[in-house]
């Protein structure tokens, strides 16, 4: 059952990275849009 527990932790890690990457992309997109508005 150790393998199953490790797999679950790995899955949670990837889900967390996916959410973090989504937030970073969203912030970068907003910054790009605001910089285009000023130009």
CHARMM internal coordinates of N, CA and C (Angstrom, degrees):
IC EDIT
DIST 1 N 1 CA 1.4620
DIST 1 CA 1 C 1.5314
ANGL 1 N 1 CA 1 C 111.76
DIST 1 C 2 N 1.3321
ANGL 1 CA 1 C 2 N 117.95
DIHE 1 N 1 CA 1 C 2 N -10.94
DIST 2 N 2 CA 1.4695
ANGL 1 C 2 N 2 CA 120.01
DIHE 1 CA 1 C 2 N 2 CA 178.45
DIST 2 CA 2 C 1.5282
ANGL 2 N 2 CA 2 C 110.42
DIHE 1 C 2 N 2 CA 2 C -63.49
DIST 2 C 3 N 1.3262
ANGL 2 CA 2 C 3 N 116.16
DIHE 2 N 2 CA 2 C 3 N -37.97
DIST 3 N 3 CA 1.4669
ANGL 2 C 3 N 3 CA 119.86
DIHE 2 CA 2 C 3 N 3 CA -179.04
DIST 3 CA 3 C 1.5337
ANGL 3 N 3 CA 3 C 110.54
DIHE 2 C 3 N 3 CA 3 C -62.61
DIST 3 C 4 N 1.3269
ANGL 3 CA 3 C 4 N 116.71
DIHE 3 N 3 CA 3 C 4 N -40.48
DIST 4 N 4 CA 1.4640
ANGL 3 C 4 N 4 CA 120.62
DIHE 3 CA 3 C 4 N 4 CA -179.89
DIST 4 CA 4 C 1.5279
ANGL 4 N 4 CA 4 C 110.76
DIHE 3 C 4 N 4 CA 4 C -65.78
DIST 4 C 5 N 1.3227
ANGL 4 CA 4 C 5 N 116.47
DIHE 4 N 4 CA 4 C 5 N -39.47
DIST 5 N 5 CA 1.4696
ANGL 4 C 5 N 5 CA 120.73
DIHE 4 CA 4 C 5 N 5 CA 179.66
DIST 5 CA 5 C 1.5286
ANGL 5 N 5 CA 5 C 110.23
DIHE 4 C 5 N 5 CA 5 C -65.53
DIST 5 C 6 N 1.3313
ANGL 5 CA 5 C 6 N 116.60
DIHE 5 N 5 CA 5 C 6 N -42.26
DIST 6 N 6 CA 1.4652
ANGL 5 C 6 N 6 CA 120.71
DIHE 5 CA 5 C 6 N 6 CA 179.36
DIST 6 CA 6 C 1.5276
ANGL 6 N 6 CA 6 C 109.83
DIHE 5 C 6 N 6 CA 6 C -64.55
DIST 6 C 7 N 1.3265
ANGL 6 CA 6 C 7 N 116.82
DIHE 6 N 6 CA 6 C 7 N -39.69
DIST 7 N 7 CA 1.4606
ANGL 6 C 7 N 7 CA 121.03
DIHE 6 CA 6 C 7 N 7 CA 179.30
DIST 7 CA 7 C 1.5218
ANGL 7 N 7 CA 7 C 111.00
DIHE 6 C 7 N 7 CA 7 C -63.13
DIST 7 C 8 N 1.3303
ANGL 7 CA 7 C 8 N 116.11
DIHE 7 N 7 CA 7 C 8 N -38.63
DIST 8 N 8 CA 1.4645
ANGL 7 C 8 N 8 CA 120.38
DIHE 7 CA 7 C 8 N 8 CA 179.49
DIST 8 CA 8 C 1.5245
ANGL 8 N 8 CA 8 C 110.11
DIHE 7 C 8 N 8 CA 8 C -66.10
DIST 8 C 9 N 1.3226
ANGL 8 CA 8 C 9 N 117.11
DIHE 8 N 8 CA 8 C 9 N -42.47
DIST 9 N 9 CA 1.4630
ANGL 8 C 9 N 9 CA 121.00
DIHE 8 CA 8 C 9 N 9 CA 178.95
DIST 9 CA 9 C 1.5277
ANGL 9 N 9 CA 9 C 110.45
DIHE 8 C 9 N 9 CA 9 C -64.79
DIST 9 C 10 N 1.3273
ANGL 9 CA 9 C 10 N 116.52
DIHE 9 N 9 CA 9 C 10 N -38.73
DIST 10 N 10 CA 1.4592
ANGL 9 C 10 N 10 CA 120.91
DIHE 9 CA 9 C 10 N 10 CA 179.45
DIST 10 CA 10 C 1.5276
ANGL 10 N 10 CA 10 C 109.94
DIHE 9 C 10 N 10 CA 10 C -64.98
DIST 10 C 11 N 1.3345
ANGL 10 CA 10 C 11 N 116.05
DIHE 10 N 10 CA 10 C 11 N -40.96
DIST 11 N 11 CA 1.4592
ANGL 10 C 11 N 11 CA 120.76
DIHE 10 CA 10 C 11 N 11 CA 179.16
DIST 11 CA 11 C 1.5254
ANGL 11 N 11 CA 11 C 110.62
DIHE 10 C 11 N 11 CA 11 C -63.25
DIST 11 C 12 N 1.3327
ANGL 11 CA 11 C 12 N 116.77
DIHE 11 N 11 CA 11 C 12 N -43.38
DIST 12 N 12 CA 1.4610
ANGL 11 C 12 N 12 CA 120.95
DIHE 11 CA 11 C 12 N 12 CA 178.89
DIST 12 CA 12 C 1.5257
ANGL 12 N 12 CA 12 C 110.65
DIHE 11 C 12 N 12 CA 12 C -63.80
DIST 12 C 13 N 1.3449
ANGL 12 CA 12 C 13 N 116.37
DIHE 12 N 12 CA 12 C 13 N -36.16
DIST 13 N 13 CA 1.4630
ANGL 12 C 13 N 13 CA 121.20
DIHE 12 CA 12 C 13 N 13 CA 178.37
DIST 13 CA 13 C 1.5297
ANGL 13 N 13 CA 13 C 110.41
DIHE 12 C 13 N 13 CA 13 C -62.84
DIST 13 C 14 N 1.3474
ANGL 13 CA 13 C 14 N 116.23
DIHE 13 N 13 CA 13 C 14 N -46.47
DIST 14 N 14 CA 1.4611
ANGL 13 C 14 N 14 CA 120.24
DIHE 13 CA 13 C 14 N 14 CA -178.88
DIST 14 CA 14 C 1.5265
ANGL 14 N 14 CA 14 C 111.30
DIHE 13 C 14 N 14 CA 14 C -66.38
DIST 14 C 15 N 1.3437
ANGL 14 CA 14 C 15 N 116.51
DIHE 14 N 14 CA 14 C 15 N -36.63
DIST 15 N 15 CA 1.4661
ANGL 14 C 15 N 15 CA 120.03
DIHE 14 CA 14 C 15 N 15 CA 177.70
DIST 15 CA 15 C 1.5296
ANGL 15 N 15 CA 15 C 109.57
DIHE 14 C 15 N 15 CA 15 C -63.97
DIST 15 C 16 N 1.3464
ANGL 15 CA 15 C 16 N 116.72
DIHE 15 N 15 CA 15 C 16 N -41.96
DIST 16 N 16 CA 1.4580
ANGL 15 C 16 N 16 CA 120.84
DIHE 15 CA 15 C 16 N 16 CA 178.77
DIST 16 CA 16 C 1.5212
ANGL 16 N 16 CA 16 C 111.53
DIHE 15 C 16 N 16 CA 16 C -64.05
DIST 16 C 17 N 1.3336
ANGL 16 CA 16 C 17 N 117.17
DIHE 16 N 16 CA 16 C 17 N -41.70
DIST 17 N 17 CA 1.4662
ANGL 16 C 17 N 17 CA 121.25
DIHE 16 CA 16 C 17 N 17 CA 178.95
DIST 17 CA 17 C 1.5243
ANGL 17 N 17 CA 17 C 109.96
DIHE 16 C 17 N 17 CA 17 C -64.85
DIST 17 C 18 N 1.3443
ANGL 17 CA 17 C 18 N 116.54
DIHE 17 N 17 CA 17 C 18 N -39.44
DIST 18 N 18 CA 1.4583
ANGL 17 C 18 N 18 CA 121.16
DIHE 17 CA 17 C 18 N 18 CA -179.27
DIST 18 CA 18 C 1.5264
ANGL 18 N 18 CA 18 C 110.40
DIHE 17 C 18 N 18 CA 18 C -63.68
DIST 18 C 19 N 1.3310
ANGL 18 CA 18 C 19 N 116.42
DIHE 18 N 18 CA 18 C 19 N -42.14
DIST 19 N 19 CA 1.4663
ANGL 18 C 19 N 19 CA 120.94
DIHE 18 CA 18 C 19 N 19 CA 179.19
DIST 19 CA 19 C 1.5277
ANGL 19 N 19 CA 19 C 109.76
DIHE 18 C 19 N 19 CA 19 C -66.42
DIST 19 C 20 N 1.3346
ANGL 19 CA 19 C 20 N 116.61
DIHE 19 N 19 CA 19 C 20 N -42.84
DIST 20 N 20 CA 1.4616
ANGL 19 C 20 N 20 CA 121.07
DIHE 19 CA 19 C 20 N 20 CA -179.75
DIST 20 CA 20 C 1.5276
ANGL 20 N 20 CA 20 C 110.26
DIHE 19 C 20 N 20 CA 20 C -63.16
DIST 20 C 21 N 1.3376
ANGL 20 CA 20 C 21 N 117.07
DIHE 20 N 20 CA 20 C 21 N -44.46
DIST 21 N 21 CA 1.4600
ANGL 20 C 21 N 21 CA 121.49
DIHE 20 CA 20 C 21 N 21 CA 179.99
DIST 21 CA 21 C 1.5295
ANGL 21 N 21 CA 21 C 109.93
DIHE 20 C 21 N 21 CA 21 C -62.50
DIST 21 C 22 N 1.3328
ANGL 21 CA 21 C 22 N 116.84
DIHE 21 N 21 CA 21 C 22 N -37.79
DIST 22 N 22 CA 1.4627
ANGL 21 C 22 N 22 CA 120.61
DIHE 21 CA 21 C 22 N 22 CA 179.58
DIST 22 CA 22 C 1.5250
ANGL 22 N 22 CA 22 C 110.22
DIHE 21 C 22 N 22 CA 22 C -63.90
DIST 22 C 23 N 1.3396
ANGL 22 CA 22 C 23 N 116.70
DIHE 22 N 22 CA 22 C 23 N -42.10
DIST 23 N 23 CA 1.4676
ANGL 22 C 23 N 23 CA 120.96
DIHE 22 CA 22 C 23 N 23 CA 178.78
DIST 23 CA 23 C 1.5231
ANGL 23 N 23 CA 23 C 110.60
DIHE 22 C 23 N 23 CA 23 C -63.94
DIST 23 C 24 N 1.3294
ANGL 23 CA 23 C 24 N 117.24
DIHE 23 N 23 CA 23 C 24 N -42.49
DIST 24 N 24 CA 1.4670
ANGL 23 C 24 N 24 CA 121.23
DIHE 23 CA 23 C 24 N 24 CA -179.37
DIST 24 CA 24 C 1.5271
ANGL 24 N 24 CA 24 C 110.17
DIHE 23 C 24 N 24 CA 24 C -63.83
DIST 24 C 25 N 1.3388
ANGL 24 CA 24 C 25 N 117.01
DIHE 24 N 24 CA 24 C 25 N -42.50
DIST 25 N 25 CA 1.4640
ANGL 24 C 25 N 25 CA 121.17
DIHE 24 CA 24 C 25 N 25 CA 178.60
DIST 25 CA 25 C 1.5267
ANGL 25 N 25 CA 25 C 110.26
DIHE 24 C 25 N 25 CA 25 C -63.51
DIST 25 C 26 N 1.3402
ANGL 25 CA 25 C 26 N 116.62
DIHE 25 N 25 CA 25 C 26 N -41.05
DIST 26 N 26 CA 1.4657
ANGL 25 C 26 N 26 CA 121.29
DIHE 25 CA 25 C 26 N 26 CA -178.86
DIST 26 CA 26 C 1.5245
ANGL 26 N 26 CA 26 C 110.58
DIHE 25 C 26 N 26 CA 26 C -63.85
DIST 26 C 27 N 1.3348
ANGL 26 CA 26 C 27 N 116.87
DIHE 26 N 26 CA 26 C 27 N -44.13
DIST 27 N 27 CA 1.4642
ANGL 26 C 27 N 27 CA 121.83
DIHE 26 CA 26 C 27 N 27 CA 179.74
DIST 27 CA 27 C 1.5360
ANGL 27 N 27 CA 27 C 110.00
DIHE 26 C 27 N 27 CA 27 C -65.66
DIST 27 C 28 N 1.3288
ANGL 27 CA 27 C 28 N 116.71
DIHE 27 N 27 CA 27 C 28 N -42.85
DIST 28 N 28 CA 1.4638
ANGL 27 C 28 N 28 CA 120.62
DIHE 27 CA 27 C 28 N 28 CA 179.86
DIST 28 CA 28 C 1.5246
ANGL 28 N 28 CA 28 C 110.25
DIHE 27 C 28 N 28 CA 28 C -63.22
DIST 28 C 29 N 1.3282
ANGL 28 CA 28 C 29 N 116.48
DIHE 28 N 28 CA 28 C 29 N -40.35
DIST 29 N 29 CA 1.4642
ANGL 28 C 29 N 29 CA 121.24
DIHE 28 CA 28 C 29 N 29 CA 179.54
DIST 29 CA 29 C 1.5292
ANGL 29 N 29 CA 29 C 110.36
DIHE 28 C 29 N 29 CA 29 C -63.66
DIST 29 C 30 N 1.3389
ANGL 29 CA 29 C 30 N 116.72
DIHE 29 N 29 CA 29 C 30 N -42.68
DIST 30 N 30 CA 1.4686
ANGL 29 C 30 N 30 CA 120.94
DIHE 29 CA 29 C 30 N 30 CA 178.98
DIST 30 CA 30 C 1.5243
ANGL 30 N 30 CA 30 C 110.61
DIHE 29 C 30 N 30 CA 30 C -64.13
DIST 30 C 31 N 1.3290
ANGL 30 CA 30 C 31 N 117.37
DIHE 30 N 30 CA 30 C 31 N -40.87
DIST 31 N 31 CA 1.4632
ANGL 30 C 31 N 31 CA 120.98
DIHE 30 CA 30 C 31 N 31 CA 179.84
DIST 31 CA 31 C 1.5250
ANGL 31 N 31 CA 31 C 110.19
DIHE 30 C 31 N 31 CA 31 C -65.15
DIST 31 C 32 N 1.3220
ANGL 31 CA 31 C 32 N 116.98
DIHE 31 N 31 CA 31 C 32 N -40.43
DIST 32 N 32 CA 1.4619
ANGL 31 C 32 N 32 CA 121.11
DIHE 31 CA 31 C 32 N 32 CA 179.56
DIST 32 CA 32 C 1.5260
ANGL 32 N 32 CA 32 C 109.87
DIHE 31 C 32 N 32 CA 32 C -64.75
DIST 32 C 33 N 1.3200
ANGL 32 CA 32 C 33 N 117.37
DIHE 32 N 32 CA 32 C 33 N -42.33
DIST 33 N 33 CA 1.4658
ANGL 32 C 33 N 33 CA 121.14
DIHE 32 CA 32 C 33 N 33 CA -179.58
DIST 33 CA 33 C 1.5221
ANGL 33 N 33 CA 33 C 110.62
DIHE 32 C 33 N 33 CA 33 C -64.56
DIST 33 C 34 N 1.3189
ANGL 33 CA 33 C 34 N 117.22
DIHE 33 N 33 CA 33 C 34 N -42.67
DIST 34 N 34 CA 1.4658
ANGL 33 C 34 N 34 CA 120.17
DIHE 33 CA 33 C 34 N 34 CA -178.63
DIST 34 CA 34 C 1.5289
ANGL 34 N 34 CA 34 C 110.34
DIHE 33 C 34 N 34 CA 34 C -67.12
DIST 34 C 35 N 1.3327
ANGL 34 CA 34 C 35 N 117.50
DIHE 34 N 34 CA 34 C 35 N -34.94
DIST 35 N 35 CA 1.4643
ANGL 34 C 35 N 35 CA 120.09
DIHE 34 CA 34 C 35 N 35 CA 179.70
DIST 35 CA 35 C 1.5297
ANGL 35 N 35 CA 35 C 109.82
DIHE 34 C 35 N 35 CA 35 C -70.51
DIST 35 C 36 N 1.3407
ANGL 35 CA 35 C 36 N 117.15
DIHE 35 N 35 CA 35 C 36 N -33.93
DIST 36 N 36 CA 1.4620
ANGL 35 C 36 N 36 CA 120.22
DIHE 35 CA 35 C 36 N 36 CA 177.70
DIST 36 CA 36 C 1.5277
ANGL 36 N 36 CA 36 C 110.57
DIHE 35 C 36 N 36 CA 36 C -69.10
DIST 36 C 37 N 1.3370
ANGL 36 CA 36 C 37 N 116.98
DIHE 36 N 36 CA 36 C 37 N -34.66
DIST 37 N 37 CA 1.4622
ANGL 36 C 37 N 37 CA 120.68
DIHE 36 CA 36 C 37 N 37 CA -179.54
DIST 37 CA 37 C 1.5287
ANGL 37 N 37 CA 37 C 111.07
DIHE 36 C 37 N 37 CA 37 C -65.55
DIST 37 C 38 N 1.3350
ANGL 37 CA 37 C 38 N 116.83
DIHE 37 N 37 CA 37 C 38 N -35.61
DIST 38 N 38 CA 1.4627
ANGL 37 C 38 N 38 CA 120.70
DIHE 37 CA 37 C 38 N 38 CA -177.09
DIST 38 CA 38 C 1.5245
ANGL 38 N 38 CA 38 C 111.89
DIHE 37 C 38 N 38 CA 38 C -74.83
DIST 38 C 39 N 1.3239
ANGL 38 CA 38 C 39 N 117.90
DIHE 38 N 38 CA 38 C 39 N -26.33
DIST 39 N 39 CA 1.4641
ANGL 38 C 39 N 39 CA 120.28
DIHE 38 CA 38 C 39 N 39 CA -174.74
DIST 39 CA 39 C 1.5311
ANGL 39 N 39 CA 39 C 111.65
DIHE 38 C 39 N 39 CA 39 C -76.64
END
COOR INIT
IC SEED 1 N 1 CA 1 C
IC BUILD
